[in-house]
Amino acid sequence: MGRGRQKAKHTKLARELKSYSPSVDYNALERELGSHSDDDLYVDKWADQYGDDDEDQDNAA
């Protein structure tokens, strides 16, 4: 008999989630996504340290 109550709760939750619409500040989002400078780009700090040394050791063996 508990299945009906459980289903009713799930139905109620599904309706609430379906109608949920959070507010979005599109201006702030645009500023955040639109501000790409050279400092924002990804820099691999390990690339120079472990550059070609591993490849040379593999070929020598």
N, C-alpha and C positions, 0 to 999 in steps of 0.2 A: 504494500500500500504506500510505501515511501517514494516509489518511483514517480508518482504524479506530482508530488510536492517538489521533488528534485527537478523534474522537467519544467515546472512552472518557474522555478528560480532561474534556470538556465535560459528560458525564453525571455524573462524579464531583463536579465543581464544582456542578452543579445540585442534586445531592442534599445537598451540604453547605449550600448557601444555603437550601434548602427547610426543613431542620431547624434552621437558625440562629434563635435566640430570645434577643435581648439582654435583659439585666435592666433594668427601668425602676423608678425611684423615684417612685411615684405621689404620695406625700406632697409631695415637692419640686415636682413638676409642678403640683399643686393650689395650692401656695403661690404659685408664680410666676404662674399664670394667674388666681388669685383676688385678687391684690393690685392692684386698680385704684383709684388715687386721682386727684385732679384734676391732679396733676403728671405722671401717666403718659399723659394724653391727648395726642394729636397737636396741635401748634400750628403753624400755617403762619406763619412769621416774615416771609414776603414779602407776605402778603395785604394788610396795611395800607399798605405802601410803594408798591405798584403797584395800588392799589384801582381807582378809577373813571377815572383819568387817561387810560388807553388808550381807553376807550369814548367819552369826550368828543372825543378827537382824530379817531376814526373817523367820528363823526357830523358833524363840522364840514367834512370834506372833500367 
